[in-house]
Amino acid sequence: MNEHFFQFLIPASGLISGLIGTYVGLQNRALLAEVRKELAELENRIITRINGTYVRSGECKLREELVHERLAELAAELKRNAAGN
């Protein structure tokens, strides 16, 4: 009788431990996927904030050139107005 009991107990315990291991593995994968998703969202928010806060040097140069052109145009217009009066 004990022999029959052990014939079922040992494979059943192996099956149960295998199922538990599979379940834990799937839970770990799901948690890892969720963490990766959250990290990607956080990275996107940080990049968006940095891009919105700081201006690239190329943009600064273009803005500076535009300001110089406008000032030159205003100075030329003032000279024309002063010469016309």
Contacts in CASP RR format, 6 or more apart in sequence:
PFRMAT RR
TARGET T0000
AUTHOR 0000-0000-0000
METHOD contacts of the structure
MODEL  1
MNEHFFQFLIPASGLISGLIGTYVGLQNRALLAEVRKELAELENRIITRI
NGTYVRSGECKLREELVHERLAELAAELKRNAAGN
55 63 0 8 1.000
END
